[in-house]
Amino acid sequence: MRFRAAVLRSYESRFDVEEVHLGPGLAEGEVLVRIAGCGMCRTDLAVRHSAGHSPLPAVLGHEGSGTVEEVGGPHTGLSRGDHVVLSFDSCGHCENCLDAAPAYCDSFASLNLFGGRAADAARFTDAAGRGLAPRWFGQSSFAEYAVVSARNAIRTDPALPVELLGPLGCGFLTGAGAVLNSFGAGPGDTLVVLGAGAVGLAAVMAAAASGAVTIAVDRYPERLALAERFGATPLPADSADLPGRIRRLTDGGARYALDTTASAPLINDALRSLRPTGHLGLVARLRAALALEPGTLDRGRKISHICEGDAVPGLLIPRLIRLWQAGRFPFDELIRTYPLGAINEAERDCEAGRVVKPVLIPEPSTPT
């Protein structure tokens, strides 16, 4: 099967939209999905800074959504024509997967970041027959088609605009899941969100839906305006005595803080903003050693890393869709769509902060 996909050939190069080849046949438990839309996530762009750890050339993209075209075997739980949102891959049988924590799967790194399933390696090639790194985050969905495990394909209502739903599989799932799952925030709880990008704004919306009181911190006034629209009190990141201002606004300190920036100064500010026994969650990958200032972890405060919002995608994605349908999680207001052929423009706009969540729409074509 031949179709078009955006290929990244080196860490410094542009994406090239070109013809790729997928070998015939699906393994038991796999599904072939015609991609209707795919969100661009910061993790896709971070491949450029991965120091050779992520294999290239590759088709990236891991916030895909679309329509099931074929199923591999009778036990996928899906049928041709189903609309699905795609999320991260997991093995399904390690201790953490069995304990409803698939984001901490023993094989998470190998399945999602460093090569995918071994059976994929020989069947995904470019037009010249050269191999492409298989199934980024179980998907490689910057493409017209993707082969995924049925485990990470979540059926949705066909009446919904499936092309917009892909970001629920990672970025929005991560921010909302941190609030709803990791923190379990509820009415009257106080939360500080550092960084009002896609993940941070999803956290703000989820906090508003749960009744929590939220403060959003960012350096861009337009992002702070969005956070305020979604129910948060905005604070510029360069505010004088940021921890003190947060403690005053939260009557002694926030119960929760979520950092999406990986900025050591902001992380220390967040810890100083917490009440005793408060919890800081980190979702961004640290790129350098984190030096914590004295006293920041005193009095029962704790810090943890949160992966994929501690979510079981098959539970959280339908929940977020229900909140959206009720007008309580307006994630679509953060999306700007681009044709797949404009992927480099979408990347530039994302990196420059001109768009919160780009979604790439494959142009209609006929596979061969």
ROMISE-786239 format. One record per residue (C-alpha): x, y, z; residue in one letter. Coordinates in steps of 0.02 Angstrom, whole numbers, plus 32768, in hexadecimal, padded with zeros to 4 digits. Each point is the difference from the previous one (the first is absolute). Layout:
XYZa ...
// end
This chain:
800080008000m 804680AB7FCEr 7FC980A68049f 804580AB8031r 8054802780A4a 80708087804Ba 80AE7FB88014v 8087804B806Fl 80A87FC67FBEr 8078805A8073s 7FF9806380A1y 802080A27FA2e 7F987FE67F62s 7F5280357FCEr 7F737F837FF9f 7FEB7FBB7F50d 7F537FC67FCCv 80227F6A7F91e 7FC17F557FCDe 801D7F73807Cv 7FDC7F467FF7h 7FAD7F918080l 80107F457FEBg 7F617F967FF1p 7FA27FAC808Dg 7FD5802D80B2l 80367F9D8098a 7F827FC3807Ee 7FC480958067g 803580867F83e 7F92807A7FA2v 801E806B7F66l 7FBF80B28018v 7FE480837F7Ar 803C809E8057i 7F8480918001a 806C8073806Ag 809B7FFC806Cc 8034807C8085g 80B2803F8006m 80477FEA80AFc 809E8049804Cr 803F7F4E8014t 80007FED7F42d 806B809B7FF1l 80727FCC8090a 80437F747F91v 807180857FB4r 8055801080AAh 80077F47802Ds 80BC7FEF7FE2a 7FEC7F6C7F8Dg 7F927F988072h 7F6580037F92s 80207F9D7F60p 7FF5805A7F59l 7FC4800B7F78p 7F537FF4804Ba 7F4A802F7FEEv 7FD4805880A1l 7F5380328040g 7FA97FB78097h 7F5B805D8013e 7FA57FAE7F70g 7F477FE17FE6s 7FA07FB57F70g 7F9E7F6E7FBCt 80267F46800Dv 801E7FB87F52e 80357F4E802De 800D7F95809Cv 807B7F778028g 7FA27F6B8045g 7F587FEE8057p 8032803F80ACh 802C80B77FE7t 7F5980408040g 7FF980727F69l 7FAD7FF87F56s 801C804E7F56r 7FB580AF7FFFg 8016802180BAd 803F80AD802Ch 80947FFA8078v 8076806E8063v 80B17FBB800Bl 806A8007809Cs 80A87FBB803Cf 80317F487FF4d 80187F888091s 80207F468012c 7F627FD78061g 804C7F78806Bh 8089804A806Fc 7FDD802680B7e 7FD980B87FE3n 7F8F7FE07F6Bc 7F9F7F818065l 7FF68080808Dd 7FA9807D7F8Ca 809E80687FE9a 802B7FE77F48p 806380A47FF7a 80807FAA8071y 80067F617F97c 80A57FA38010d 8011800D7F43s 7FC580B47FEEf 80A680457FC0a 801E7F767F82s 7F4D7FFE7FBFl 7FE980BC7FF4n 80A980537FEDl 808A7F8E7FC7f 7FC57F8C7F77g 7F527FBB801Bg 7FD47F4A7FF0r 80857F967FACa 7F867FBB7F7Fa 7FE580B07FB9d 80B480217FCFa 80017FA87F58a 7F5580337FBFr 800880BF8006f 8070804B7F7At 801480987F90d 7FE47FFD7F45a 80B17FC27FE3a 7FEA7F6E8076g 80678049808Er 7FBE7FDB80AEg 7FA78082806Al 7FFC7FFA80BDa 7F5B7FAA8028p 7F6B803C8064r 8035809B8061w 7F987FF9809Ff 7FAA7F697FB5g 7FBE806A7F6Fq 807080647F8As 7F6480627FD4s 804880947FA0f 7FBE7F9D7F6Ea 7F667FCD7FA0e 7FFC7F558055y 80447FB1809Ea 80097F4F8045v 7FE07FFC80BBv 7FDD7F85808As 7F477FF68026a 8032802080B5r 802580B67FD7n 7F6D80217F8Ba 7F6C80478060i 7F577FF87FA8r 7F9D80A37FF8t 7F5580397FC7d 8000800C7F40p 7F96809E800Ca 80938060804Al 8084805B7F97p 80817F768009v 8087806B7FAEe 8007806F809Cl 80067F778083l 80B47FC37FEEg 804F80758081p 7F957FAC8085l 80767F6B7FECg 80988057804Bc 801180BC801Fg 7F5280248041f 7FFB7F568055l 80A1802A805Dt 7FC880A88044g 7F507FCC802Ba 80377F588046g 807E80538075a 7F718063804Dv 7F787F7C7FFFl 806A7F638020n 80A9802B804Cs 7FC080898073f 7F497FD08009g 7FD880B98010a 7F51802A8036g 7F9180948031p 805F8085805Fg 80AD7FB47FE7d 8087807A7FC8t 80727FE07F6Cl 808E805F7FADv 80267FD87F4Av 80AA80387FC1l 800080117F43g 7F5F80227FA0a 80217F997F64g 7F957F6F7FC8a 80247F94809Av 7FF08090807Ag 7F5F80437FB6l 7FB57F518001a 80297FFC80B9a 7FAC80A98019v 7F637FC37FA7m 7FFC7F5D8063a 8017805F80A2a 7F6E80727FD5a 7F967F687FD7a 802B7FB280A9s 7FDC809D8063g 80B58025802Fa 804380B28010v 808F801A7F85t 809080797FE4i 805A7FFB7F58a 80B2803E7FEBv 804C80277F56d 8071807F7FAAr 7F8C801F7F6Cy 7F6E8078801Ep 7F967FAB7F7Ae 80127F588057r 7FD2804E80A6l 7F66804B7FADa 7FCC7F527FC7l 801B7FB980ADa 7F95808A804Ae 7F787FDB7F81r 80007F4C8039f 7FEF802F80B8g 80AF801E8045a 804A80978056t 809180387F91p 80AD802B8044l 809680327F94p 80957F8E8019a 807080958025d 7F928040808Cs 806280418095a 7FF77F838090d 7F997F837F9Dl 7FF47F818090p 7FC580878077g 7F79803A7F88r 7FC47F4E7FE9i 7FFC7FDF80BBr 7F99809E801Br 7F867FD07F76l 7FEC7F508047t 7FF3802F80B9d 80A77FB88035g 80367F957F6Dg 7FBD7F947F74a 7FD57F4A801Dr 80407FCE7F53y 807780447F7Da 801E7FBF7F50l 809E80317FA3d 80027FEF7F43t 809C806A7FE3t 80957F9E8047a 804480A8803Bs 80637FE980A0a 7FD980B08043p 7F467FE77FE2l 80047F53804Ei 804F8049809Dn 7F80808D7FFFd 7F757F7F7FF2a 80417F9F8096l 8009809F8068r 7F4D80257FCBs 7FBB7F5E804Al 7FAB7FED80A6r 80477F7C8078p 7FE17F517FB8t 7FE8804E7F54g 802A7F9E7F62h 8061803D7F68l 7FEF7F997F62g 807D800D7F6Fl 7FCC7FD07F51v 808D804A7F97a 80A37FA07FEBr 80908050805El 809780247F92r 80798028808Da 801A7FD880B7a 7F7A804D806Dl 8046805B8097a 7F7C80188085l 801680938074e 80087FE380BCp 7F597FF18054g 7F997FE17F64t 7FD47F4D8030l 7FE7802180BAd 7F5E7FDE805Er 7FC07F6D7F9Cg 8009804E7F54r 80237F837F75k 80327FFF7F4Ai 7FDC7F797F7Es 80097FE47F46h 7F5A7FE47FA8i 7FFE7F9F7F5Cc 7F69800A7F8Be 7F938044808Bg 80057F58805Cd 7F767FD47F86a 7FAF7F637FC1v 7FD7804B7F55p 7F647F967FE7g 7FB7804F809Dl 804080B27FFDl 7FE780297F47i 7F447FD98004p 7FF3806580A1r 805380977FAFl 7F8E7FF17F69i 7F6880008072r 8041809C8059l 801C80517F56w 7F507FD67FC7q 7FC0805080A1a 8062809F7FDBg 80787FE48091r 80A07FD17FA4f 800A806E7F64p 80A27FB87FBAf 7FCA80257F4Dd 801C80B98022e 80BB7FDD800Bl 800D7FAC7F55i 803680457F59r 7FFC7F887F6Ct 80837FF27F77y 80097F8D7F69p 80827F778017l 806680517F76g 8013809C806Ea 80517F9F808Fi 809C806E8000n 7F96809C800Fe 7FA17FAF808Fa 80A57FD98057e 803D80B37FEDr 7F5D80468044d 80047F868092c 80B48029802Ee 7FDE80BB7FF3a 7F667FF48070g 7F8A803C7F77r 7F917F688016v 7FD97F968099v 7FD57F5C7FAAk 801E7FE57F46p 7F9C7F717FB4v 80397FBB7F59l 7F7A7FC87F85i 80387F877F77p 7FC980367F53e 7F877F867FAEp 80587F827F90s 7FEE7F4C7FCAt 807C7F828047p 80527F857F88t 
// end
